């Protein structure tokens, strides 16, 4: 018998088994989104300047 839990992120039913590396999330994506959600609020990952540089905006905001 497979126990199922609802993914805390998207609510999709997902098997709560040792096979499911992302439990209780349904997928790596949902797990990463959930774990990253708080961090994203604090420090946005700076993007290295590249062609078509439009990251100045982000730098200015962090001051
Ligand atoms: Zn999910």
PDB file of the backbone (N, CA, C, O) and the ligand in Angstrom, with CONECT records:
HET     ZN  A 101       1
ATOM      1  N   UNK A   1       0.846  -1.203   0.000  1.00  0.00           N
ATOM      2  CA  UNK A   1       0.000   0.000   0.000  1.00  0.00           C
ATOM      3  C   UNK A   1       0.875   1.244   0.000  1.00  0.00           C
ATOM      4  O   UNK A   1       1.781   1.391   0.821  1.00  0.00           O
ATOM      5  N   UNK A   2       0.590   2.113  -0.918  1.00  0.00           N
ATOM      6  CA  UNK A   2       1.381   3.345  -1.028  1.00  0.00           C
ATOM      7  C   UNK A   2       0.643   4.498  -0.369  1.00  0.00           C
ATOM      8  O   UNK A   2      -0.510   4.797  -0.677  1.00  0.00           O
ATOM      9  N   UNK A   3       1.338   5.116   0.526  1.00  0.00           N
ATOM     10  CA  UNK A   3       0.739   6.267   1.193  1.00  0.00           C
ATOM     11  C   UNK A   3       0.950   7.505   0.316  1.00  0.00           C
ATOM     12  O   UNK A   3       2.013   7.697  -0.273  1.00  0.00           O
ATOM     13  N   UNK A   4      -0.062   8.311   0.249  1.00  0.00           N
ATOM     14  CA  UNK A   4       0.075   9.513  -0.563  1.00  0.00           C
ATOM     15  C   UNK A   4      -0.074  10.748   0.291  1.00  0.00           C
ATOM     16  O   UNK A   4      -0.862  10.782   1.236  1.00  0.00           O
ATOM     17  N   UNK A   5       0.685  11.750  -0.052  1.00  0.00           N
ATOM     18  CA  UNK A   5       0.556  13.027   0.633  1.00  0.00           C
ATOM     19  C   UNK A   5       0.338  14.094  -0.422  1.00  0.00           C
ATOM     20  O   UNK A   5       0.691  13.918  -1.588  1.00  0.00           O
ATOM     21  N   UNK A   6      -0.235  15.180  -0.005  1.00  0.00           N
ATOM     22  CA  UNK A   6      -0.418  16.290  -0.929  1.00  0.00           C
ATOM     23  C   UNK A   6       0.828  17.157  -0.889  1.00  0.00           C
ATOM     24  O   UNK A   6       1.275  17.568   0.181  1.00  0.00           O
ATOM     25  N   UNK A   7       1.381  17.429  -2.049  1.00  0.00           N
ATOM     26  CA  UNK A   7       2.561  18.279  -2.134  1.00  0.00           C
ATOM     27  C   UNK A   7       2.264  19.624  -1.463  1.00  0.00           C
ATOM     28  O   UNK A   7       1.280  20.279  -1.808  1.00  0.00           O
ATOM     29  N   UNK A   8       3.103  20.041  -0.509  1.00  0.00           N
ATOM     30  CA  UNK A   8       2.853  21.301   0.189  1.00  0.00           C
ATOM     31  C   UNK A   8       2.890  22.511  -0.737  1.00  0.00           C
ATOM     32  O   UNK A   8       2.349  23.570  -0.419  1.00  0.00           O
ATOM     33  N   UNK A   9       3.524  22.340  -1.866  1.00  0.00           N
ATOM     34  CA  UNK A   9       3.692  23.454  -2.788  1.00  0.00           C
ATOM     35  C   UNK A   9       2.516  23.578  -3.753  1.00  0.00           C
ATOM     36  O   UNK A   9       1.936  24.653  -3.903  1.00  0.00           O
ATOM     37  N   UNK A  10       2.178  22.487  -4.393  1.00  0.00           N
ATOM     38  CA  UNK A  10       1.148  22.577  -5.436  1.00  0.00           C
ATOM     39  C   UNK A  10      -0.083  21.754  -5.116  1.00  0.00           C
ATOM     40  O   UNK A  10      -1.090  21.838  -5.820  1.00  0.00           O
ATOM     41  N   UNK A  11      -0.010  20.950  -4.047  1.00  0.00           N
ATOM     42  CA  UNK A  11      -1.187  20.211  -3.637  1.00  0.00           C
ATOM     43  C   UNK A  11      -1.414  18.925  -4.396  1.00  0.00           C
ATOM     44  O   UNK A  11      -2.400  18.230  -4.152  1.00  0.00           O
ATOM     45  N   UNK A  12      -0.531  18.599  -5.302  1.00  0.00           N
ATOM     46  CA  UNK A  12      -0.690  17.384  -6.078  1.00  0.00           C
ATOM     47  C   UNK A  12      -0.374  16.167  -5.203  1.00  0.00           C
ATOM     48  O   UNK A  12       0.563  16.189  -4.405  1.00  0.00           O
ATOM     49  N   UNK A  13      -1.153  15.132  -5.362  1.00  0.00           N
ATOM     50  CA  UNK A  13      -0.907  13.904  -4.621  1.00  0.00           C
ATOM     51  C   UNK A  13       0.399  13.277  -5.078  1.00  0.00           C
ATOM     52  O   UNK A  13       0.658  13.134  -6.273  1.00  0.00           O
ATOM     53  N   UNK A  14       1.209  12.910  -4.105  1.00  0.00           N
ATOM     54  CA  UNK A  14       2.486  12.316  -4.449  1.00  0.00           C
ATOM     55  C   UNK A  14       2.772  11.175  -3.485  1.00  0.00           C
ATOM     56  O   UNK A  14       2.473  11.280  -2.296  1.00  0.00           O
ATOM     57  N   UNK A  15       3.340  10.097  -3.979  1.00  0.00           N
ATOM     58  CA  UNK A  15       3.586   8.947  -3.113  1.00  0.00           C
ATOM     59  C   UNK A  15       4.652   9.255  -2.060  1.00  0.00           C
ATOM     60  O   UNK A  15       5.729   9.771  -2.357  1.00  0.00           O
ATOM     61  N   UNK A  16       4.310   8.925  -0.850  1.00  0.00           N
ATOM     62  CA  UNK A  16       5.267   9.149   0.241  1.00  0.00           C
ATOM     63  C   UNK A  16       6.044   7.857   0.446  1.00  0.00           C
ATOM     64  O   UNK A  16       5.741   7.064   1.337  1.00  0.00           O
ATOM     65  N   UNK A  17       7.035   7.668  -0.382  1.00  0.00           N
ATOM     66  CA  UNK A  17       7.828   6.440  -0.355  1.00  0.00           C
ATOM     67  C   UNK A  17       9.301   6.789  -0.386  1.00  0.00           C
ATOM     68  O   UNK A  17       9.665   7.898  -0.779  1.00  0.00           O
ATOM     69  N   UNK A  18      10.153   5.865   0.020  1.00  0.00           N
ATOM     70  CA  UNK A  18      11.600   6.109  -0.044  1.00  0.00           C
ATOM     71  C   UNK A  18      12.069   6.388  -1.465  1.00  0.00           C
ATOM     72  O   UNK A  18      13.112   7.008  -1.672  1.00  0.00           O
ATOM     73  N   UNK A  19      11.305   5.934  -2.428  1.00  0.00           N
ATOM     74  CA  UNK A  19      11.653   6.185  -3.824  1.00  0.00           C
ATOM     75  C   UNK A  19      11.496   7.639  -4.211  1.00  0.00           C
ATOM     76  O   UNK A  19      12.148   8.142  -5.127  1.00  0.00           O
ATOM     77  N   UNK A  20      10.622   8.287  -3.493  1.00  0.00           N
ATOM     78  CA  UNK A  20      10.341   9.680  -3.821  1.00  0.00           C
ATOM     79  C   UNK A  20      11.318  10.586  -3.076  1.00  0.00           C
ATOM     80  O   UNK A  20      11.109  10.932  -1.913  1.00  0.00           O
ATOM     81  N   UNK A  21      12.371  10.955  -3.763  1.00  0.00           N
ATOM     82  CA  UNK A  21      13.440  11.736  -3.132  1.00  0.00           C
ATOM     83  C   UNK A  21      12.967  13.116  -2.714  1.00  0.00           C
ATOM     84  O   UNK A  21      13.599  13.767  -1.882  1.00  0.00           O
ATOM     85  N   UNK A  22      11.864  13.563  -3.284  1.00  0.00           N
ATOM     86  CA  UNK A  22      11.420  14.943  -3.025  1.00  0.00           C
ATOM     87  C   UNK A  22      10.295  15.009  -2.018  1.00  0.00           C
ATOM     88  O   UNK A  22       9.767  16.086  -1.740  1.00  0.00           O
ATOM     89  N   UNK A  23       9.921  13.853  -1.464  1.00  0.00           N
ATOM     90  CA  UNK A  23       8.810  13.847  -0.511  1.00  0.00           C
ATOM     91  C   UNK A  23       9.060  14.854   0.600  1.00  0.00           C
ATOM     92  O   UNK A  23      10.219  15.015   0.982  1.00  0.00           O
ATOM     93  N   UNK A  24       8.108  15.516   1.126  1.00  0.00           N
ATOM     94  CA  UNK A  24       6.705  15.351   0.756  1.00  0.00           C
ATOM     95  C   UNK A  24       6.299  16.153  -0.476  1.00  0.00           C
ATOM     96  O   UNK A  24       5.110  16.291  -0.766  1.00  0.00           O
ATOM     97  N   UNK A  25       7.268  16.671  -1.189  1.00  0.00           N
ATOM     98  CA  UNK A  25       6.941  17.409  -2.413  1.00  0.00           C
ATOM     99  C   UNK A  25       6.773  16.434  -3.559  1.00  0.00           C
ATOM    100  O   UNK A  25       7.209  15.286  -3.476  1.00  0.00           O
ATOM    101  N   UNK A  26       6.145  16.888  -4.626  1.00  0.00           N
ATOM    102  CA  UNK A  26       5.869  15.993  -5.734  1.00  0.00           C
ATOM    103  C   UNK A  26       7.057  15.928  -6.679  1.00  0.00           C
ATOM    104  O   UNK A  26       7.169  14.997  -7.476  1.00  0.00           O
ATOM    105  N   UNK A  27       7.943  16.911  -6.595  1.00  0.00           N
ATOM    106  CA  UNK A  27       9.041  16.953  -7.553  1.00  0.00           C
ATOM    107  C   UNK A  27      10.158  17.834  -7.033  1.00  0.00           C
ATOM    108  O   UNK A  27       9.984  18.592  -6.079  1.00  0.00           O
ATOM    109  N   UNK A  28      11.301  17.722  -7.673  1.00  0.00           N
ATOM    110  CA  UNK A  28      12.429  18.566  -7.296  1.00  0.00           C
ATOM    111  C   UNK A  28      12.063  20.031  -7.447  1.00  0.00           C
ATOM    112  O   UNK A  28      12.442  20.877  -6.637  1.00  0.00           O
ATOM    113  N   UNK A  29      11.325  20.302  -8.495  1.00  0.00           N
ATOM    114  CA  UNK A  29      10.930  21.677  -8.774  1.00  0.00           C
ATOM    115  C   UNK A  29      10.155  22.281  -7.598  1.00  0.00           C
ATOM    116  O   UNK A  29      10.450  23.385  -7.139  1.00  0.00           O
ATOM    117  N   UNK A  30       9.175  21.541  -7.132  1.00  0.00           N
ATOM    118  CA  UNK A  30       8.365  22.056  -6.032  1.00  0.00           C
ATOM    119  C   UNK A  30       9.212  22.210  -4.770  1.00  0.00           C
ATOM    120  O   UNK A  30       9.049  23.177  -4.025  1.00  0.00           O
ATOM    121  N   UNK A  31      10.091  21.282  -4.535  1.00  0.00           N
ATOM    122  CA  UNK A  31      10.929  21.371  -3.342  1.00  0.00           C
ATOM    123  C   UNK A  31      11.825  22.601  -3.414  1.00  0.00           C
ATOM    124  O   UNK A  31      11.957  23.350  -2.446  1.00  0.00           O
ATOM    125  N   UNK A  32      12.432  22.792  -4.565  1.00  0.00           N
ATOM    126  CA  UNK A  32      13.337  23.928  -4.724  1.00  0.00           C
ATOM    127  C   UNK A  32      12.590  25.249  -4.620  1.00  0.00           C
ATOM    128  O   UNK A  32      13.090  26.211  -4.037  1.00  0.00           O
ATOM    129  N   UNK A  33      11.417  25.287  -5.178  1.00  0.00           N
ATOM    130  CA  UNK A  33      10.630  26.518  -5.111  1.00  0.00           C
ATOM    131  C   UNK A  33      10.316  26.840  -3.660  1.00  0.00           C
ATOM    132  O   UNK A  33      10.416  27.986  -3.221  1.00  0.00           O
ATOM    133  N   UNK A  34       9.935  25.803  -2.930  1.00  0.00           N
ATOM    134  CA  UNK A  34       9.563  26.025  -1.540  1.00  0.00           C
ATOM    135  C   UNK A  34      10.759  26.452  -0.712  1.00  0.00           C
ATOM    136  O   UNK A  34      10.672  27.406   0.061  1.00  0.00           O
ATOM    137  N   UNK A  35      11.859  25.765  -0.864  1.00  0.00           N
ATOM    138  CA  UNK A  35      13.054  26.104  -0.096  1.00  0.00           C
ATOM    139  C   UNK A  35      13.618  27.457  -0.508  1.00  0.00           C
ATOM    140  O   UNK A  35      14.170  28.191   0.312  1.00  0.00           O
ATOM    141  N   UNK A  36      13.471  27.773  -1.779  1.00  0.00           N
ATOM    142  CA  UNK A  36      14.049  29.005  -2.288  1.00  0.00           C
ATOM    143  C   UNK A  36      13.159  30.214  -2.073  1.00  0.00           C
ATOM    144  O   UNK A  36      13.619  31.352  -2.176  1.00  0.00           O
ATOM    145  N   UNK A  37      11.914  29.985  -1.780  1.00  0.00           N
ATOM    146  CA  UNK A  37      10.962  31.085  -1.692  1.00  0.00           C
ATOM    147  C   UNK A  37      11.387  32.134  -0.676  1.00  0.00           C
ATOM    148  O   UNK A  37      11.335  33.332  -0.951  1.00  0.00           O
ATOM    149  N   UNK A  38      11.802  31.686   0.484  1.00  0.00           N
ATOM    150  CA  UNK A  38      12.184  32.656   1.518  1.00  0.00           C
ATOM    151  C   UNK A  38      13.502  33.327   1.173  1.00  0.00           C
ATOM    152  O   UNK A  38      13.661  34.533   1.366  1.00  0.00           O
ATOM    153  N   UNK A  39      14.452  32.545   0.659  1.00  0.00           N
ATOM    154  CA  UNK A  39      15.772  33.079   0.342  1.00  0.00           C
ATOM    155  C   UNK A  39      15.678  34.138  -0.751  1.00  0.00           C
ATOM    156  O   UNK A  39      16.388  35.143  -0.733  1.00  0.00           O
ATOM    157  N   UNK A  40      14.788  33.885  -1.695  1.00  0.00           N
ATOM    158  CA  UNK A  40      14.638  34.803  -2.803  1.00  0.00           C
ATOM    159  C   UNK A  40      14.222  36.184  -2.311  1.00  0.00           C
ATOM    160  O   UNK A  40      14.602  37.203  -2.887  1.00  0.00           O
ATOM    161  N   UNK A  41      13.461  36.200  -1.273  1.00  0.00           N
ATOM    162  CA  UNK A  41      13.008  37.474  -0.721  1.00  0.00           C
ATOM    163  C   UNK A  41      14.179  38.259  -0.149  1.00  0.00           C
ATOM    164  O   UNK A  41      14.194  39.489  -0.211  1.00  0.00           O
ATOM    165  N   UNK A  42      15.148  37.563   0.402  1.00  0.00           N
ATOM    166  CA  UNK A  42      16.246  38.233   1.103  1.00  0.00           C
ATOM    167  C   UNK A  42      17.352  38.660   0.166  1.00  0.00           C
ATOM    168  O   UNK A  42      17.685  39.842   0.072  1.00  0.00           O
ATOM    169  N   UNK A  43      17.909  37.706  -0.512  1.00  0.00           N
ATOM    170  CA  UNK A  43      18.962  38.087  -1.443  1.00  0.00           C
ATOM    171  C   UNK A  43      18.717  37.496  -2.805  1.00  0.00           C
ATOM    172  O   UNK A  43      18.726  36.279  -2.993  1.00  0.00           O
ATOM    173  N   UNK A  44      18.502  38.373  -3.738  1.00  0.00           N
ATOM    174  CA  UNK A  44      18.326  37.910  -5.103  1.00  0.00           C
ATOM    175  C   UNK A  44      19.708  37.576  -5.644  1.00  0.00           C
ATOM    176  O   UNK A  44      20.656  38.346  -5.490  1.00  0.00           O
ATOM    177  N   UNK A  45      19.803  36.439  -6.267  1.00  0.00           N
ATOM    178  CA  UNK A  45      21.081  35.997  -6.793  1.00  0.00           C
ATOM    179  C   UNK A  45      21.536  36.959  -7.875  1.00  0.00           C
ATOM    180  O   UNK A  45      20.861  37.136  -8.889  1.00  0.00           O
ATOM    181  N   UNK A  46      22.686  37.579  -7.651  1.00  0.00           N
ATOM    182  CA  UNK A  46      23.178  38.532  -8.651  1.00  0.00           C
ATOM    183  C   UNK A  46      23.532  37.817  -9.944  1.00  0.00           C
ATOM    184  O   UNK A  46      24.153  36.754  -9.940  1.00  0.00           O
ATOM    185  N   UNK A  47      23.134  38.410 -11.016  1.00  0.00           N
ATOM    186  CA  UNK A  47      23.442  37.829 -12.315  1.00  0.00           C
ATOM    187  C   UNK A  47      24.696  38.497 -12.851  1.00  0.00           C
ATOM    188  O   UNK A  47      24.790  39.724 -12.900  1.00  0.00           O
ATOM    189  N   UNK A  48      25.646  37.686 -13.247  1.00  0.00           N
ATOM    190  CA  UNK A  48      26.884  38.237 -13.795  1.00  0.00           C
ATOM    191  C   UNK A  48      26.573  39.085 -15.027  1.00  0.00           C
ATOM    192  O   UNK A  48      25.732  38.735 -15.855  1.00  0.00           O
ATOM    193  N   UNK A  49      27.265  40.185 -15.114  1.00  0.00           N
ATOM    194  CA  UNK A  49      27.047  41.052 -16.260  1.00  0.00           C
ATOM    195  C   UNK A  49      27.406  40.327 -17.546  1.00  0.00           C
ATOM    196  O   UNK A  49      28.416  39.630 -17.640  1.00  0.00           O
ATOM    197  N   UNK A  50      26.562  40.514 -18.506  1.00  0.00           N
ATOM    198  CA  UNK A  50      26.825  39.865 -19.786  1.00  0.00           C
ATOM    199  C   UNK A  50      26.366  40.769 -20.900  1.00  0.00           C
ATOM    200  O   UNK A  50      26.052  41.938 -20.677  1.00  0.00           O
ATOM    201  N   UNK A  51      26.327  40.235 -22.076  1.00  0.00           N
ATOM    202  CA  UNK A  51      25.828  41.017 -23.213  1.00  0.00           C
ATOM    203  C   UNK A  51      24.392  41.472 -22.945  1.00  0.00           C
ATOM    204  O   UNK A  51      23.576  40.712 -22.425  1.00  0.00           O
ATOM    205  N   UNK A  52      24.106  42.687 -23.298  1.00  0.00           N
ATOM    206  CA  UNK A  52      22.770  43.211 -23.039  1.00  0.00           C
ATOM    207  C   UNK A  52      22.580  43.399 -21.554  1.00  0.00           C
ATOM    208  O   UNK A  52      21.543  43.045 -20.993  1.00  0.00           O
ATOM    209  N   UNK A  53      23.588  43.959 -20.929  1.00  0.00           N
ATOM    210  CA  UNK A  53      23.586  44.115 -19.481  1.00  0.00           C
ATOM    211  C   UNK A  53      22.435  44.987 -18.998  1.00  0.00           C
ATOM    212  O   UNK A  53      22.361  46.176 -19.312  1.00  0.00           O
ATOM    213  N   UNK A  54      21.557  44.387 -18.244  1.00  0.00           N
ATOM    214  CA  UNK A  54      20.489  45.186 -17.658  1.00  0.00           C
ATOM    215  C   UNK A  54      20.356  44.863 -16.162  1.00  0.00           C
ATOM    216  O   UNK A  54      19.270  44.890 -15.583  1.00  0.00           O
ATOM    217  N   UNK A  55      21.508  44.560 -15.576  1.00  0.00           N
ATOM    218  CA  UNK A  55      21.499  44.187 -14.161  1.00  0.00           C
ATOM    219  C   UNK A  55      21.787  45.381 -13.251  1.00  0.00           C
ATOM    220  O   UNK A  55      21.731  45.261 -12.027  1.00  0.00           O
ATOM    221  N   UNK A  56      22.090  46.518 -13.844  1.00  0.00           N
ATOM    222  CA  UNK A  56      22.382  47.700 -13.026  1.00  0.00           C
ATOM    223  C   UNK A  56      21.217  48.010 -12.095  1.00  0.00           C
ATOM    224  O   UNK A  56      21.392  48.456 -10.961  1.00  0.00           O
ATOM    225  N   UNK A  57      20.058  47.763 -12.604  1.00  0.00           N
ATOM    226  CA  UNK A  57      18.853  48.010 -11.840  1.00  0.00           C
ATOM    227  C   UNK A  57      18.868  47.251 -10.517  1.00  0.00           C
ATOM    228  O   UNK A  57      18.534  47.800  -9.467  1.00  0.00           O
ATOM    229  N   UNK A  58      19.259  45.991 -10.584  1.00  0.00           N
ATOM    230  CA  UNK A  58      19.279  45.159  -9.388  1.00  0.00           C
ATOM    231  C   UNK A  58      20.317  45.650  -8.405  1.00  0.00           C
ATOM    232  O   UNK A  58      20.071  45.693  -7.200  1.00  0.00           O
ATOM    233  N   UNK A  59      21.478  46.021  -8.918  1.00  0.00           N
ATOM    234  CA  UNK A  59      22.555  46.492  -8.037  1.00  0.00           C
ATOM    235  C   UNK A  59      22.106  47.746  -7.291  1.00  0.00           C
ATOM    236  O   UNK A  59      22.322  47.878  -6.086  1.00  0.00           O
ATOM    237  N   UNK A  60      21.494  48.640  -8.007  1.00  0.00           N
ATOM    238  CA  UNK A  60      21.051  49.886  -7.397  1.00  0.00           C
ATOM    239  C   UNK A  60      20.076  49.639  -6.257  1.00  0.00           C
ATOM    240  O   UNK A  60      20.116  50.308  -5.224  1.00  0.00           O
ATOM    241  N   UNK A  61      19.213  48.679  -6.463  1.00  0.00           N
ATOM    242  CA  UNK A  61      18.186  48.409  -5.474  1.00  0.00           C
ATOM    243  C   UNK A  61      18.751  47.805  -4.197  1.00  0.00           C
ATOM    244  O   UNK A  61      18.140  47.909  -3.134  1.00  0.00           O
ATOM    245  N   UNK A  62      19.919  47.174  -4.299  1.00  0.00           N
ATOM    246  CA  UNK A  62      20.458  46.471  -3.138  1.00  0.00           C
ATOM    247  C   UNK A  62      21.226  47.407  -2.216  1.00  0.00           C
ATOM    248  O   UNK A  62      21.683  46.995  -1.149  1.00  0.00           O
ATOM    249  N   UNK A  63      21.370  48.660  -2.622  1.00  0.00           N
ATOM    250  CA  UNK A  63      22.146  49.571  -1.806  1.00  0.00           C
ATOM    251  C   UNK A  63      21.336  50.076  -0.625  1.00  0.00           C
ATOM    252  O   UNK A  63      21.839  50.863   0.178  1.00  0.00           O
TER     253      UNK A  63
HETATM  254 ZN    ZN A 101       4.256  19.892  -6.207  1.00  0.00          ZN
END
